[in-house]
Every structure is written in C-alpha cells, then in structure tokens.
Amino acid sequence: MPLSVEIRRVTKRFSDVAAVNEVSLDIRRGELFALLGPSGCGKTTLLRMVGGLETPSAGTIHIEGIDVTEVPPHLRPAHMVFQQYALFPHLTVADNVAFGLRYKNGGRAGWSTKVKEALDLVRLAGMEKRLPHQLSGGQRQRVALARALVLEPKVLLLDEPLAALDPQLREEVQVELKHLQRTLGISFLFVTHDREEALGMSDRVAVMRHGRVEQVGTPAEIFERPATRFTAEFLGATSFFTAEVASLVDGVATLRLPAGLDLQVPRPDASLRPGDRIDFVVRPEKLRVRVERPAEAEMAVVPVTVEESIYQGMGTTWIVRGPAGERFVAWEQNAASVLDEPSALRPGGAAFLCWHPRHTVVLGGGGDA
C-alpha cells in the first residue's frame, strides 16, 4: 500500500531534552493511525512536526512522497484539528469553516459551495449562521473537522480529538470519526492517551514512551502480544511473572516459576536459551480464579490466596497473591447473576490461578516501568 506519511529518524530537542528521539514511522494511504502514550511521551510534539507547527532538530518528514520537513504549515497537504477546536467565537460556523480558504488561491466565488459540502459531510447543514457558543461540544468538534476538511488535505491530524467531550458523547463521536475517515479515504493521524480510544478507532497504533516508539502494530497485536512490560501495563495488563527457561524441545519452551511449577508454552523467541531468566505476562481477562484445581492437564495452574474481590457489574476483579507473595489480578465476566450463583471464593481463602499456556506472552527488554 502506498505511503501517505514517512517519518525518518525524527528528533526534536527543547534545550537539553529530547521530546522526540529518532522516531521512524510509516503511515499508509487511507490509514487511521494512532499515536498512543502517557502525557509527556512526545506524541503531540511528533504530530505538530508532521503538521509543520514544530521543526525537527534532525530527521525528515515526507507527505505523499514530498519532503515537507521545512515547509510551512499552510503549504502542506496536512491539516490539524486541535484538542480545544480553536474556533473563533465571534465568527459564524460558515465563517469559521471558510477561514482557511483565504490562504489558498482562488476567488471567493467557490467558497460557499466548498463550505456547504464540508458541513454536509459532518452533518451540520443548516447551522451555518450559528456562533460557536450556540453549539454543543460534539457540534463544535465537527465544525473544527469541517474547517480542516474544506482544505482537502491528504492527511488529517487530530490532537486528542475526544478529550474535550463528556463521556456520553465520546463513543458516538468515535463512531462518527471512523465512518468519516472511511468515507473520505484519506489518512488520519491522531494522538490519544486513552487506550480504548486507540484500540477502537485505529487500523494501527504506535505506543510511545520517553520520546521513542515502544511498539507498532494493529490494535489486536499490541493488546494480545505486547512486546515490552511498559506496553503491557499501559494497555491494562497487571499480572507479571518471572521464570527460568528450563528446556527447549521441538519448538516448546518449559518455563520454571519460582514456586517450582513448570509451564510449557510454544517457543516465544528464537534467541531464548536454557537458563535464561525471563518475564511474561497474562492479561487479566485470560486468567481464572477457581476454588478447585482444574482438571484439564494442559492448563497452567498456580496456587494462590484470595486477597480481594471487586464487583463491577459486568464482571468481577479478583486480586490474589502467589506462593512468593506476588500480586496477580484476574477479571472474569459475570455470565450468571451473582445473586443466583454467589462465588465460593472468599478473601483469605486458598484458590488456584489458571490460564491456557497460549495466553502466556514473553516480554522483551527495554520496557521496564
């Protein structure tokens, strides 16, 4: 698939601090791509460099095959939608949308048609004469989108597009944005710190940390197979295990846990050798807590003590302690009513933490929290 944005070893320094440090990324044409990470990880700085609002200290940025590293923002085929929308309060919806057109060649004659088409696209037809304060948060966001789309960008840049919306609007606008992107077929590059937003909207995600890219992949890849502990924790994993590679036979690794328990998993890394110390993770929804030891021979089982249960309506979170005092967290859907089928598990009671070995994810280095 042709590339829409090519970022090559881009660095941005503010005095002695590298906000972005040698980042390289490819965004495909027509792709919805997310930059995900905590505050201060460099994702917004990277977005601003693609938009031309910041100049890289080193590296290059190409959009549609053209080097735009030194090109000013208004001459780039990429336009930005800001977190707070940046609408002019004294201008009508139509005038806000038309504002950017004055920087492009062409007379005013075609402006009204372009504005109408952009407002139709974001479902704001009939609101041309309203002022921003007369609109809801979701409508103001759509005005900001229309103002960018009227310029016919090749790439739309969005900085925390849902952050200013109340929770009830977020899911609705998330669906609208995804539908809009599919309709237009242009590349969307958006920044977010919300993992559910990134997983639910994007085709691919780049997880960022300390100015670098930690992992790139589809939402399913980074969620199910995090490469580092940081990525796993940021995406909600909380149960980490330490083990030693006891043996490697026919593509199967035997991992020995500190309690002397052995766990066989498909060989996760060709570089592993017997005697290696490794960390692995199992997502909370893949773990089960049982009063009785499961009968299935292929299940991984660790004896634990129940510390706490947290009822959350759709599911229950179990916090347990392993033989060496390790803290593990499991989440299980409440398929039946807990009023009809109360659990036999009680705080302080003995139990078994179990999971299928295929859900064991061995972590790489470089991701310590």
C-alpha positions as CSV (number, residue, x, y, z in Angstrom):
1,M,0.0,0.0,0.0
2,P,1.4,3.5,-0.9
3,L,2.7,5.6,2.0
4,S,1.0,8.8,3.0
5,V,3.4,9.9,5.7
6,E,7.1,8.8,6.1
7,I,8.8,9.9,9.3
8,R,12.6,9.1,9.2
9,R,14.7,9.3,12.4
10,V,13.0,12.5,13.5
11,T,14.3,14.1,16.7
12,K,13.0,17.2,18.4
13,R,15.1,18.8,21.2
14,F,14.0,21.6,23.6
15,S,17.3,22.7,25.2
16,D,18.8,19.5,26.6
17,V,15.6,17.5,26.5
18,A,14.7,15.2,23.5
19,A,10.9,15.3,23.4
20,V,11.1,13.1,20.3
21,N,14.1,10.8,19.9
22,E,14.9,9.3,16.5
23,V,11.4,8.2,15.6
24,S,10.7,6.5,12.3
25,L,7.2,5.6,11.2
26,D,5.2,4.9,8.0
27,I,1.6,5.8,7.8
28,R,-0.2,4.2,4.8
29,R,-2.5,6.0,2.5
30,G,-6.1,5.8,3.8
31,E,-5.0,4.5,7.2
32,L,-6.3,5.6,10.6
33,F,-3.1,5.6,12.7
34,A,-2.9,6.4,16.4
35,L,0.0,7.7,18.5
36,L,-0.7,6.3,22.0
37,G,1.1,7.1,25.2
38,P,1.1,8.9,28.5
39,S,1.5,12.7,28.9
40,G,5.0,13.8,28.0
41,C,5.9,10.9,25.8
42,G,6.3,13.1,22.7
43,K,3.2,12.1,20.7
44,T,1.8,15.6,20.4
45,T,5.2,17.1,19.5
46,L,5.5,14.4,16.8
47,L,2.1,15.3,15.5
48,R,2.9,19.0,15.4
49,M,6.1,18.3,13.4
50,V,4.0,16.4,10.8
51,G,1.7,19.4,10.7
52,G,4.6,21.9,10.4
53,L,3.9,23.6,13.8
54,E,7.3,22.4,15.0
55,T,10.5,21.9,13.1
56,P,12.5,18.8,13.7
57,S,16.0,19.1,15.2
58,A,17.0,16.2,13.0
59,G,15.4,13.8,10.5
60,T,12.9,14.2,7.7
61,I,9.2,14.1,7.1
62,H,7.6,13.2,3.7
63,I,3.9,13.5,2.9
64,E,2.7,11.9,-0.3
65,G,6.4,11.5,-1.4
66,I,7.3,15.1,-0.9
67,D,9.8,16.3,1.6
68,V,7.9,18.8,3.9
69,T,10.4,19.0,6.7
70,E,11.0,22.7,6.1
71,V,7.6,23.5,4.5
72,P,5.3,25.9,6.5
73,P,2.0,24.6,7.8
74,H,-0.3,26.3,5.3
75,L,1.6,24.9,2.3
76,R,1.5,21.3,3.5
77,P,-1.2,18.8,2.3
78,A,-1.9,18.1,6.0
79,H,-4.2,20.0,8.3
80,M,-4.7,19.8,12.1
81,V,-7.7,19.7,14.4
82,F,-6.8,20.9,17.8
83,Q,-7.9,19.5,21.1
84,Q,-9.8,22.6,22.1
85,Y,-11.0,23.1,18.5
86,A,-9.6,26.7,18.3
87,L,-12.8,28.2,16.8
88,F,-13.2,31.9,16.6
89,P,-16.0,32.8,19.0
90,H,-17.1,35.9,17.0
91,L,-17.4,34.1,13.7
92,T,-20.3,32.0,12.5
93,V,-20.0,28.4,11.7
94,A,-19.7,29.1,8.0
95,D,-17.0,31.8,8.5
96,N,-15.0,29.5,10.8
97,V,-15.1,26.8,8.2
98,A,-14.1,29.2,5.4
99,F,-11.3,30.8,7.4
100,G,-8.5,28.7,6.0
101,L,-9.7,29.1,2.4
102,R,-8.3,32.7,2.4
103,Y,-4.8,31.2,2.4
104,K,-5.4,29.3,-0.8
105,N,-5.5,30.5,-4.3
106,G,-8.9,31.2,-5.9
107,G,-11.7,33.7,-5.5
108,R,-14.5,33.8,-3.1
109,A,-16.9,32.5,-5.7
110,G,-16.3,28.9,-4.8
111,W,-16.1,29.3,-1.1
112,S,-19.8,28.9,-0.2
113,T,-20.0,25.7,-2.2
114,K,-17.0,24.2,-0.5
115,V,-18.2,25.2,2.9
116,K,-21.6,23.7,2.3
117,E,-20.1,20.4,1.1
118,A,-17.8,20.3,4.2
119,L,-20.7,21.0,6.6
120,D,-22.9,18.4,4.8
121,L,-20.1,15.9,5.3
122,V,-20.0,16.4,9.1
123,R,-23.8,16.6,9.4
124,L,-24.1,20.3,10.2
125,A,-26.2,21.5,7.3
126,G,-28.5,24.3,8.4
127,M,-26.2,25.6,11.2
128,E,-24.1,27.9,9.0
129,K,-25.2,31.1,10.8
130,R,-24.8,29.9,14.4
131,L,-22.0,31.0,16.7
132,P,-19.7,28.5,18.5
133,H,-21.3,29.2,21.9
134,Q,-24.7,28.1,20.5
135,L,-23.3,24.6,19.7
136,S,-22.8,21.5,21.7
137,G,-19.3,20.1,22.3
138,G,-19.8,17.5,19.6
139,Q,-21.0,20.1,17.2
140,R,-18.0,22.4,17.8
141,Q,-15.7,19.5,17.1
142,R,-17.5,18.8,13.8
143,V,-17.0,22.5,12.9
144,A,-13.3,22.1,13.5
145,L,-13.3,19.0,11.4
146,A,-15.1,20.8,8.6
147,R,-12.7,23.7,8.7
148,A,-9.8,21.2,8.1
149,L,-11.6,19.1,5.5
150,V,-12.7,22.1,3.4
151,L,-9.0,22.5,2.5
152,E,-9.0,19.0,1.0
153,P,-6.0,17.6,2.9
154,K,-4.2,14.4,2.1
155,V,-3.6,13.8,5.8
156,L,-5.8,14.9,8.7
157,L,-4.1,15.4,12.1
158,L,-6.1,15.2,15.3
159,D,-4.7,16.1,18.7
160,E,-6.7,14.2,21.4
161,P,-9.9,14.5,19.3
162,L,-12.3,13.2,22.0
163,A,-10.6,14.7,25.1
164,A,-12.9,17.8,25.4
165,L,-16.1,15.7,25.1
166,D,-18.1,14.4,28.0
167,P,-18.1,10.6,28.3
168,Q,-21.6,10.2,26.9
169,L,-20.5,11.8,23.6
170,R,-17.2,10.1,23.2
171,E,-18.5,6.8,21.9
172,E,-20.9,8.5,19.4
173,V,-18.2,10.8,18.0
174,Q,-15.7,7.9,17.9
175,V,-18.0,6.1,15.6
176,E,-18.6,9.2,13.5
177,L,-14.9,9.9,13.1
178,K,-14.2,6.3,12.0
179,H,-17.1,6.5,9.5
180,L,-15.9,9.8,8.2
181,Q,-12.4,8.5,7.6
182,R,-13.7,5.5,5.7
183,T,-15.9,7.7,3.6
184,L,-13.1,10.2,2.7
185,G,-10.4,7.5,2.3
186,I,-7.7,9.9,3.5
187,S,-5.1,9.2,6.2
188,F,-6.0,10.2,9.8
189,L,-3.1,10.5,12.3
190,F,-4.4,11.1,15.8
191,V,-2.9,11.5,19.2
192,T,-4.5,10.0,22.3
193,H,-3.6,8.8,25.8
194,D,-6.8,6.7,26.0
195,R,-6.1,3.0,25.2
196,E,-9.8,2.2,24.5
197,E,-10.0,5.1,22.0
198,A,-6.8,4.0,20.2
199,L,-7.9,0.3,20.1
200,G,-11.4,1.1,19.0
201,M,-10.6,3.6,16.2
202,S,-7.3,2.8,14.6
203,D,-6.0,0.5,11.9
204,R,-2.6,0.6,13.6
205,V,-1.1,2.0,16.8
206,A,2.3,3.3,17.7
207,V,2.9,3.1,21.5
208,M,5.3,5.9,22.6
209,R,7.4,6.3,25.7
210,H,10.1,8.8,26.6
211,G,10.1,10.2,23.0
212,R,10.6,6.8,21.4
213,V,8.3,4.3,19.7
214,E,7.9,1.3,22.0
215,Q,5.8,-0.9,19.7
216,V,3.9,-0.6,16.4
217,G,1.1,-2.9,15.4
218,T,-2.6,-3.5,14.9
219,P,-4.8,-3.0,18.0
220,A,-5.1,-6.7,18.4
221,E,-1.3,-7.2,18.0
222,I,-0.3,-4.7,20.7
223,F,-3.1,-5.8,23.0
224,E,-2.7,-9.5,22.7
225,R,1.1,-9.6,22.2
226,P,2.8,-6.6,23.9
227,A,6.5,-6.5,23.2
228,T,7.5,-4.9,26.5
229,R,6.4,-4.5,30.1
230,F,5.6,-0.8,29.5
231,T,3.2,-1.6,26.6
232,A,1.6,-4.4,28.6
233,E,1.0,-2.2,31.6
234,F,-0.2,0.8,29.6
235,L,-2.8,-1.5,27.9
236,G,-4.1,-2.7,31.2
237,A,-2.1,-5.9,32.0
238,T,-1.3,-6.3,35.7
239,S,-0.2,-9.9,36.2
240,F,3.6,-10.3,35.5
241,F,5.5,-13.5,36.2
242,T,9.3,-14.2,36.4
243,A,10.5,-17.6,35.2
244,E,13.6,-19.5,34.1
245,V,13.8,-21.3,30.7
246,A,14.2,-24.9,31.9
247,S,14.3,-26.5,28.4
248,L,13.6,-26.0,24.7
249,V,12.3,-29.0,22.8
250,D,10.7,-29.2,19.4
251,G,9.6,-25.5,19.5
252,V,8.2,-25.8,23.0
253,A,9.7,-23.9,26.0
254,T,9.4,-25.2,29.5
255,L,9.3,-22.2,31.9
256,R,10.0,-22.8,35.6
257,L,8.3,-20.5,38.0
258,P,9.9,-19.5,41.4
259,A,7.5,-21.9,43.2
260,G,9.0,-24.8,41.2
261,L,6.0,-25.0,38.9
262,D,6.6,-25.8,35.2
263,L,4.7,-24.2,32.3
264,Q,5.0,-25.3,28.7
265,V,4.5,-22.7,26.0
266,P,5.1,-22.5,22.3
267,R,8.7,-21.2,21.9
268,P,8.2,-17.5,22.0
269,D,11.6,-16.2,20.9
270,A,14.3,-17.9,18.8
271,S,17.0,-16.3,20.8
272,L,16.0,-18.0,24.1
273,R,18.4,-20.4,25.7
274,P,18.0,-22.8,28.6
275,G,18.9,-21.0,31.8
276,D,17.6,-17.6,30.6
277,R,15.6,-15.5,33.1
278,I,12.5,-14.1,31.5
279,D,9.4,-12.1,32.4
280,F,6.0,-12.9,31.0
281,V,2.5,-11.5,31.3
282,V,-1.0,-12.9,31.1
283,R,-3.9,-10.5,30.6
284,P,-6.4,-10.3,33.5
285,E,-9.3,-11.4,31.3
286,K,-7.4,-14.6,30.3
287,L,-6.9,-15.6,34.0
288,R,-9.4,-17.6,36.0
289,V,-9.5,-18.0,39.8
290,R,-11.0,-21.3,41.0
291,V,-11.7,-22.9,44.4
292,E,-10.7,-26.4,43.0
293,R,-7.8,-27.2,40.9
294,P,-8.9,-27.5,37.2
295,A,-8.9,-31.0,35.8
296,E,-7.5,-30.0,32.4
297,A,-3.9,-31.2,32.2
298,E,-2.9,-28.6,29.7
299,M,-3.8,-25.6,31.9
300,A,-1.2,-23.6,33.7
301,V,-2.0,-23.5,37.5
302,V,-0.6,-21.5,40.3
303,P,-1.8,-21.9,43.9
304,V,-2.8,-18.5,45.3
305,T,-4.5,-16.8,48.2
306,V,-7.5,-14.6,47.5
307,E,-6.9,-11.1,48.8
308,E,-9.9,-9.1,47.5
309,S,-12.8,-9.3,45.1
310,I,-14.3,-6.2,43.4
311,Y,-17.8,-6.5,41.9
312,Q,-18.1,-4.3,38.8
313,G,-21.5,-5.2,37.3
314,M,-20.5,-6.9,34.1
315,G,-17.5,-8.6,35.7
316,T,-15.6,-9.2,38.9
317,T,-11.9,-8.4,39.5
318,W,-10.0,-10.8,41.7
319,I,-6.8,-9.8,43.4
320,V,-4.7,-12.8,44.6
321,R,-1.3,-13.5,46.0
322,G,1.1,-16.2,44.7
323,P,3.4,-18.5,46.7
324,A,6.1,-15.9,46.8
325,G,3.8,-13.0,47.6
326,E,3.4,-11.9,44.0
327,R,0.3,-9.9,43.3
328,F,-1.9,-11.0,40.4
329,V,-5.1,-9.6,39.0
330,A,-7.8,-11.6,37.2
331,W,-11.0,-10.3,35.6
332,E,-14.0,-12.6,34.8
333,Q,-17.3,-11.7,33.2
334,N,-20.4,-12.3,35.4
335,A,-22.1,-14.6,33.0
336,A,-24.7,-15.5,35.6
337,S,-26.2,-13.3,38.3
338,V,-24.0,-13.3,41.4
339,L,-27.3,-13.1,43.4
340,D,-28.3,-16.5,41.9
341,E,-24.8,-18.1,41.9
342,P,-22.7,-16.5,44.6
343,S,-19.0,-17.3,44.4
344,A,-17.4,-19.7,46.8
345,L,-14.2,-17.6,46.8
346,R,-13.6,-15.6,49.9
347,P,-10.8,-13.2,51.0
348,G,-8.1,-15.1,52.8
349,G,-9.2,-18.4,51.2
350,A,-7.0,-20.7,49.1
351,A,-7.6,-20.9,45.4
352,F,-5.9,-21.7,42.1
353,L,-5.0,-19.1,39.4
354,C,-5.2,-20.8,36.0
355,W,-4.9,-20.0,32.3
356,H,-4.2,-21.6,29.0
357,P,-0.5,-21.6,28.1
358,R,-1.2,-20.0,24.7
359,H,-2.1,-16.8,26.5
360,T,1.4,-16.5,28.0
361,V,3.3,-13.6,26.5
362,V,7.0,-13.4,27.0
363,L,8.2,-9.8,27.2
364,G,11.2,-8.3,25.6
365,G,13.7,-5.9,27.2
366,G,13.7,-2.1,27.3
367,G,10.2,-1.7,28.7
368,D,10.8,-1.5,32.5
369,A,8.3,0.8,34.2
